Amino acid sequence: MYLEKLSLSDFRSYAHVDLTLEPGVTVLVGSNGIGKTNLMEAIGYLATLSSHRVSSDAPLLRFGTERALIRAKLVRGEQPTVLELEINSSRANRARINRSNPVRARDILGICQTVLFAPEDLALVKGDPSNRRRFLDELLVSLIPRHAATRSDYDRVLKQRNALLKSARAGKFTAGHEATLDVWDQHMARAGAELLHARLELVERLRPHLGSAYAQLTDGSKEAGAIYRSTLQDAVDDDGAASTGALGPAGAAPTAPAEDLRLLSVEELTDRYVRAFAASRRKELERGISLVGPHRDELELVLGMAPAKGYASHGETWSMCLSLRLASYYVMLDDARTGGSAPILILDDVFAELDVQRRRKLAAIVSGAEHVLVTAAVEDDIPAELAGRRVKVIPGGIDEREYR
C-alpha cells in the first residue's frame, strides 16, 4: 500500500495543504517547527484515530476553527481508496470511504495501515505501562479492526464499574449496589477476557520479531524479549489461591507456579476474571477502583536478563523502541502475505536521535518497504541507503519547486 495524495484542511498549523506522493522513499526536509510532523501525525491519525503527540483531538484543530479535515488517496495494488476524516470539536468525528455517505470514524480502521517511528517512542520503554498497553491495542486494532469495539466496550464497562466502587468508598453503597456490581462484574469479565485473549495472541506474534529486529539494529550481544504480566494471575490462580505468576518468553517457565493464560479460551478467561473480581472485592471497595483487568496489565520489555526500563542505556533504549516498531511492521507484513496490506512506514525526526551506525542499520532495514516517509530538519541526517525523492516543507505548505 502507498499514499498517493494527502490533503489537510484546518489541521494543526495548516489552513490547507496538498501533498502528492509516490511509492518508495520520500524525505520531507524543513526547519524544526515548520510543520513536517503535522503531516505525519495526520497520516498516523487516519490509521489509528489517535495522535502520537497528544491525548485529545482539540489540539489537532487549527486555532479558532471548529473542525479539521483529512483526505487521503491510498493505492493497494491497482485499487485506489479515498478516505475522508472529519475531526469535530463539538460532535462525533465522521468519515467517508470513497465519497460514500458518512460513517462512524472507527469504521475506517484497518484501511490505512501505518507504522510510525517518532522521538515520543522513548515512552514505550521509559514511560508508564499505559504507553505499552496503548502500543499493543493500537496494533491489535490495525490488524483486527473489530477489536476497536472490544476495547471501547471494556472502557465503557470499566468506567461504570469504577463509578459504582467510588460510591461505595463514599459510604453510599447498599445491598442494591452490590447486586448491580455483580452484573458489572459479568460484563467486565467478558469484555476483559476478549481483550486479554487478543493481546496474548498478539504478544506471541510480536515476540520473535522483536528479538530479530533488535539483533538487526545492534551487535547482538543482548537478547530482547517481552513478558506480558496480567493482573489476573496476580489475583487468583487455578485453585483460587493468591499467585504472582507471569507470562514469560516462549518456552520459558513462568516466574512462579501459575496457570498459563495463553492456553485458555475466552470463556475460560471470563470465568477466571469473575473469580478474581470476587477475590479482590474487599480491596476494590476500600480503594474505590477496579484493581484487576487489562487496564492494569503490563508488557515488560527485557534486555538480556534485566528489564529495559531503568537498566537500558540511552542507545539500548532507542534500539528497543525501534525494535518494537519494526516488530509491529513485520507482523503486519505477515498479514500482508495472506491478503492484507503492507503498512506505510513513517520515520518522523528519528535519524537525528541516532548514532551513525544505528542510522545506517535502520535505513537498510526499511529501504525496501513499499512506501517510506521520512522527515528531517537537516538532509545530511538521512543515510545514503534511503535514496529517494526529497520534498521541501515551508511555513504553511510545500514548495512545489523543490520536488525532485
C-alpha positions as CSV (number, residue, x, y, z in Angstrom):
1,M,0.0,0.0,0.0
2,Y,1.1,3.5,-0.6
3,L,-0.3,7.0,-0.1
4,E,-0.7,8.9,-3.4
5,K,-2.2,12.1,-2.1
6,L,-2.7,13.8,1.3
7,S,-4.9,16.9,1.8
8,L,-5.4,18.7,5.1
9,S,-7.8,21.5,5.9
10,D,-7.6,23.3,9.3
11,F,-5.4,20.6,10.7
12,R,-2.8,21.9,13.2
13,S,-0.8,24.7,11.5
14,Y,-2.3,24.2,8.0
15,A,-5.2,26.1,6.7
16,H,-4.9,24.0,3.6
17,V,-2.1,21.8,2.2
18,D,-1.9,19.2,-0.6
19,L,1.0,16.7,-0.7
20,T,1.4,14.4,-3.7
21,L,3.4,11.2,-3.1
22,E,4.6,8.1,-4.9
23,P,5.8,4.6,-3.9
24,G,9.3,4.2,-2.4
25,V,11.2,6.7,-0.2
26,T,10.2,10.3,0.2
27,V,12.1,12.6,2.6
28,L,10.4,15.8,3.8
29,V,13.0,18.3,4.7
30,G,12.4,21.6,6.6
31,S,13.4,23.5,9.7
32,N,12.2,22.4,13.1
33,G,8.7,23.8,13.9
34,I,7.8,24.2,10.2
35,G,5.0,21.6,10.2
36,K,6.6,18.3,9.0
37,T,5.4,16.3,11.9
38,N,1.9,17.7,11.5
39,L,1.8,16.0,8.1
40,M,3.0,12.7,9.6
41,E,0.6,13.0,12.5
42,A,-2.4,13.3,10.2
43,I,-1.4,10.1,8.4
44,G,-1.0,8.3,11.7
45,Y,-4.3,9.6,12.9
46,L,-6.0,8.3,9.8
47,A,-4.7,4.9,10.7
48,T,-5.3,4.8,14.4
49,L,-7.8,7.6,15.2
50,S,-5.3,8.9,17.8
51,S,-2.3,11.1,17.8
52,H,1.2,10.0,18.9
53,R,1.7,13.5,20.4
54,V,-1.4,14.4,22.3
55,S,-4.2,12.5,24.1
56,S,-7.2,14.6,22.9
57,D,-8.4,15.8,19.5
58,A,-8.6,19.5,20.4
59,P,-5.0,20.4,19.6
60,L,-5.4,18.9,16.1
61,L,-7.8,21.7,15.0
62,R,-6.2,24.9,13.7
63,F,-6.7,27.5,16.4
64,G,-10.1,29.2,16.1
65,T,-11.7,26.6,14.0
66,E,-14.4,24.0,14.7
67,R,-13.3,21.1,12.6
68,A,-10.4,19.7,10.7
69,L,-10.4,17.5,7.6
70,I,-8.0,14.8,6.5
71,R,-8.3,13.4,2.9
72,A,-6.1,10.7,1.6
73,K,-5.9,8.6,-1.6
74,L,-4.5,5.2,-0.9
75,V,-3.4,2.7,-3.5
76,R,-3.3,-1.0,-2.9
77,G,-2.2,-2.9,-6.0
78,E,-4.3,-1.2,-8.7
79,Q,-7.1,-0.4,-6.3
80,P,-7.4,3.2,-5.1
81,T,-9.4,4.1,-1.9
82,V,-10.3,7.6,-0.9
83,L,-10.7,8.3,2.8
84,E,-12.1,11.5,4.4
85,L,-12.0,12.0,8.1
86,E,-13.7,15.0,9.8
87,I,-12.4,15.9,13.3
88,N,-15.0,17.9,15.1
89,S,-14.8,20.0,18.3
90,S,-18.4,19.7,19.4
91,R,-19.7,16.5,17.9
92,A,-18.6,13.0,17.0
93,N,-16.0,12.6,14.3
94,R,-17.2,11.3,11.0
95,A,-15.7,9.6,8.0
96,R,-16.3,8.8,4.3
97,I,-15.0,5.9,2.2
98,N,-14.8,6.6,-1.5
99,R,-17.1,9.6,-1.0
100,S,-20.0,7.5,0.3
101,N,-22.4,8.5,3.0
102,P,-20.8,9.4,6.3
103,V,-19.9,6.6,8.7
104,R,-18.5,6.3,12.2
105,A,-14.9,7.3,12.4
106,R,-13.9,3.8,13.6
107,D,-15.4,2.2,10.5
108,I,-12.3,3.2,8.6
109,L,-9.9,1.5,10.9
110,G,-7.7,-1.1,9.2
111,I,-7.9,0.6,5.7
112,C,-4.9,2.8,6.2
113,Q,-2.1,1.0,8.0
114,T,1.0,2.7,9.2
115,V,4.0,2.1,11.5
116,L,5.2,5.4,12.9
117,F,8.6,5.9,14.4
118,A,8.9,9.1,16.4
119,P,11.0,10.6,19.3
120,E,7.9,10.1,21.5
121,D,8.6,6.3,21.2
122,L,11.1,6.6,24.1
123,A,8.0,6.4,26.3
124,L,7.4,2.8,25.2
125,V,10.4,1.9,27.3
126,K,10.9,4.7,29.8
127,G,7.2,5.6,30.3
128,D,4.5,4.0,32.5
129,P,2.6,0.8,31.5
130,S,-0.2,2.7,29.8
131,N,2.2,3.5,26.9
132,R,2.9,-0.1,26.2
133,R,-0.8,-1.1,26.6
134,R,-1.7,1.6,24.0
135,F,1.0,0.3,21.7
136,L,-0.5,-3.2,21.9
137,D,-4.1,-2.1,21.5
138,E,-3.4,0.2,18.5
139,L,-1.5,-2.6,16.7
140,L,-4.3,-5.0,17.6
141,V,-7.0,-2.7,16.1
142,S,-4.9,-2.1,13.0
143,L,-4.7,-5.9,12.4
144,I,-8.2,-6.8,13.5
145,P,-10.4,-3.6,13.4
146,R,-13.3,-5.3,15.2
147,H,-11.2,-5.1,18.4
148,A,-11.9,-1.3,18.4
149,A,-15.3,-2.3,19.7
150,T,-13.8,-4.7,22.1
151,R,-11.6,-2.0,23.6
152,S,-14.5,0.5,23.6
153,D,-16.8,-1.9,25.4
154,Y,-14.2,-2.7,28.0
155,D,-13.5,1.0,28.7
156,R,-17.3,1.8,29.0
157,V,-17.9,-1.0,31.5
158,L,-14.7,-0.1,33.4
159,K,-16.0,3.5,33.8
160,Q,-19.4,2.3,35.1
161,R,-17.9,-0.2,37.5
162,N,-15.4,2.4,38.9
163,A,-18.2,4.8,39.4
164,L,-20.0,2.2,41.5
165,L,-16.9,1.4,43.5
166,K,-16.3,5.1,44.2
167,S,-19.8,5.5,45.5
168,A,-19.1,2.6,47.9
169,R,-16.0,4.3,49.1
170,A,-18.0,7.5,49.8
171,G,-20.3,5.5,52.1
172,K,-23.3,5.3,49.7
173,F,-23.0,1.6,49.0
174,T,-26.1,-0.5,49.6
175,A,-27.2,-4.1,49.1
176,G,-28.8,-3.0,45.8
177,H,-25.4,-1.6,44.7
178,E,-23.8,-4.9,45.4
179,A,-26.3,-6.7,43.1
180,T,-25.5,-4.1,40.4
181,L,-21.8,-4.7,40.9
182,D,-22.3,-8.4,40.3
183,V,-23.9,-7.5,37.0
184,W,-21.0,-5.2,36.0
185,D,-18.5,-7.9,37.1
186,Q,-20.0,-10.2,34.5
187,H,-19.9,-7.6,31.7
188,M,-16.4,-6.6,32.6
189,A,-15.2,-10.2,32.8
190,R,-16.4,-10.9,29.3
191,A,-15.0,-7.7,27.7
192,G,-11.8,-8.1,29.6
193,A,-11.4,-11.7,28.6
194,E,-11.8,-10.9,24.9
195,L,-9.2,-8.1,25.2
196,L,-6.7,-10.2,27.2
197,H,-7.1,-13.1,24.8
198,A,-6.4,-10.9,21.8
199,R,-3.4,-9.2,23.5
200,L,-1.8,-12.5,24.5
201,E,-2.1,-13.8,20.9
202,L,-0.5,-10.6,19.6
203,V,2.4,-10.7,22.0
204,E,3.1,-14.3,20.9
205,R,3.3,-13.0,17.3
206,L,5.4,-9.9,18.2
207,R,8.0,-11.7,20.4
208,P,10.1,-13.5,17.8
209,H,10.1,-10.4,15.6
210,L,11.2,-8.2,18.5
211,G,14.2,-10.4,19.1
212,S,15.2,-10.5,15.5
213,A,14.7,-6.7,15.0
214,Y,16.9,-5.9,18.0
215,A,19.6,-8.2,16.7
216,Q,19.5,-6.4,13.3
217,L,19.9,-3.0,14.9
218,T,22.7,-3.9,17.4
219,D,25.7,-6.1,17.7
220,G,23.5,-8.9,19.1
221,S,25.2,-9.1,22.4
222,K,21.9,-8.9,24.3
223,E,18.6,-10.6,23.5
224,A,15.4,-8.5,23.5
225,G,12.2,-10.0,24.8
226,A,8.7,-9.2,26.1
227,I,6.8,-10.6,29.0
228,Y,3.0,-10.0,29.4
229,R,2.2,-9.6,33.1
230,S,-1.5,-10.0,33.8
231,T,-3.3,-8.8,37.0
232,L,-5.5,-11.8,36.5
233,Q,-2.7,-14.1,37.6
234,D,-1.8,-11.8,40.5
235,A,-5.3,-12.0,41.7
236,V,-6.1,-15.8,41.6
237,D,-4.7,-19.0,40.2
238,D,-6.5,-22.1,39.2
239,D,-7.1,-23.2,42.8
240,G,-8.3,-19.9,44.0
241,A,-5.1,-19.1,45.8
242,A,-3.0,-15.9,45.6
243,S,-0.5,-16.1,42.8
244,T,2.4,-13.9,41.5
245,G,2.9,-15.7,38.2
246,A,3.8,-14.0,34.9
247,L,3.8,-15.0,31.3
248,G,7.4,-15.4,30.3
249,P,9.1,-15.7,27.0
250,A,8.0,-18.6,24.7
251,G,9.4,-21.9,26.0
252,A,10.3,-20.4,29.4
253,A,8.6,-21.3,32.7
254,P,6.5,-18.6,34.5
255,T,8.4,-16.7,37.2
256,A,6.2,-18.6,39.8
257,P,3.8,-21.5,39.6
258,A,0.8,-20.2,37.8
259,E,-1.7,-21.1,35.1
260,D,-0.6,-20.2,31.6
261,L,-3.3,-17.8,30.4
262,R,-2.2,-18.3,26.8
263,L,-3.7,-21.8,26.8
264,L,-7.2,-20.6,27.9
265,S,-10.2,-19.7,25.8
266,V,-12.2,-16.5,26.1
267,E,-14.8,-18.4,28.1
268,E,-12.2,-19.8,30.5
269,L,-10.6,-16.3,30.9
270,T,-14.1,-14.9,31.6
271,D,-14.6,-17.4,34.4
272,R,-11.1,-16.5,35.9
273,Y,-12.0,-12.8,35.9
274,V,-15.3,-13.4,37.7
275,R,-13.4,-15.3,40.4
276,A,-10.7,-12.7,40.5
277,F,-13.2,-9.9,41.0
278,A,-14.8,-11.8,43.8
279,A,-11.4,-12.3,45.5
280,S,-10.5,-8.7,45.1
281,R,-13.8,-7.1,46.0
282,R,-12.9,-6.1,49.6
283,K,-9.8,-4.2,48.4
284,E,-11.6,-2.7,45.5
285,L,-14.4,-1.4,47.7
286,E,-11.8,0.1,50.1
287,R,-9.9,1.9,47.3
288,G,-12.8,2.7,45.1
289,I,-11.2,1.5,41.8
290,S,-11.0,-1.7,39.8
291,L,-7.7,-3.5,40.6
292,V,-7.9,-6.4,38.2
293,G,-8.2,-6.2,34.4
294,P,-6.4,-5.5,31.2
295,H,-6.3,-1.8,32.1
296,R,-3.7,-2.6,34.8
297,D,-1.7,-5.2,32.9
298,E,2.0,-4.6,31.9
299,L,4.1,-5.5,28.8
300,E,7.5,-5.8,30.4
301,L,10.4,-5.3,27.9
302,V,13.6,-7.2,28.7
303,L,17.2,-6.9,27.6
304,G,19.3,-9.9,28.5
305,M,18.3,-10.8,32.0
306,A,17.2,-7.3,33.1
307,P,14.1,-5.1,32.5
308,A,14.8,-2.5,29.8
309,K,13.2,0.2,31.9
310,G,15.7,1.5,34.4
311,Y,18.6,-0.7,33.1
312,A,19.0,0.1,29.4
313,S,21.4,2.7,28.3
314,H,20.1,5.6,26.1
315,G,21.3,3.8,22.9
316,E,19.8,0.5,24.1
317,T,16.5,2.3,24.9
318,W,16.4,3.7,21.4
319,S,17.2,0.3,19.9
320,M,14.4,-1.3,21.9
321,C,11.9,1.3,20.8
322,L,12.8,1.0,17.2
323,S,12.7,-2.8,17.5
324,L,9.1,-2.7,18.9
325,R,8.0,-0.6,15.8
326,L,9.9,-2.9,13.5
327,A,8.3,-5.9,15.1
328,S,4.9,-4.5,14.5
329,Y,5.8,-3.8,10.9
330,Y,6.9,-7.4,10.5
331,V,3.6,-8.7,12.0
332,M,1.7,-6.5,9.5
333,L,3.8,-7.9,6.7
334,D,2.9,-11.4,7.9
335,D,-0.7,-10.4,7.4
336,A,0.1,-8.8,4.0
337,R,1.3,-12.2,2.7
338,T,-2.1,-13.7,3.5
339,G,-4.2,-11.0,1.9
340,G,-3.5,-7.9,4.0
341,S,-1.6,-4.7,3.0
342,A,2.0,-3.8,3.7
343,P,1.9,-0.7,6.0
344,I,3.3,2.7,5.3
345,L,6.4,3.3,7.2
346,I,6.8,6.8,8.8
347,L,10.1,7.9,10.4
348,D,9.5,11.3,12.0
349,D,12.7,13.1,13.0
350,V,14.2,9.8,14.1
351,F,17.6,9.8,12.4
352,A,18.7,13.0,14.3
353,E,18.4,10.9,17.5
354,L,20.5,8.0,16.3
355,D,24.3,7.5,16.0
356,V,25.7,6.8,12.6
357,Q,25.8,3.0,12.9
358,R,22.1,2.8,14.0
359,R,21.1,5.2,11.2
360,R,22.6,3.0,8.6
361,K,21.2,-0.2,10.0
362,L,17.7,1.2,10.3
363,A,17.8,2.7,6.8
364,A,19.0,-0.6,5.3
365,I,16.1,-2.4,7.0
366,V,13.3,-0.1,5.9
367,S,14.6,1.0,2.5
368,G,12.9,-1.9,0.7
369,A,9.4,-1.1,2.0
370,E,6.7,-0.2,-0.5
371,H,6.3,3.3,1.0
372,V,8.6,5.1,3.4
373,L,8.0,8.7,4.6
374,V,10.9,10.4,6.4
375,T,11.1,13.8,8.0
376,A,14.4,15.6,8.8
377,A,15.5,19.1,9.6
378,V,18.9,18.5,8.0
379,E,19.2,16.4,4.9
380,D,22.6,15.2,5.9
381,D,21.0,13.3,8.7
382,I,19.5,10.9,6.1
383,P,21.7,7.9,5.3
384,A,22.6,7.2,1.7
385,E,20.7,3.9,2.0
386,L,17.5,6.0,1.9
387,A,18.0,7.5,-1.5
388,G,14.7,8.8,-2.9
389,R,12.6,11.8,-3.5
390,R,13.1,15.0,-1.5
391,V,10.4,17.5,-0.7
392,K,10.9,20.9,0.9
393,V,8.4,21.9,3.6
394,I,7.9,25.6,4.1
395,P,5.7,27.6,6.5
396,G,2.1,26.8,5.7
397,G,2.7,24.3,2.9
398,I,5.0,22.6,0.4
399,D,7.4,24.3,-2.0
400,E,6.5,22.7,-5.3
401,R,9.7,23.9,-6.9
402,E,11.7,21.7,-4.6
403,Y,10.1,18.4,-5.7
404,R,12.7,16.1,-7.1
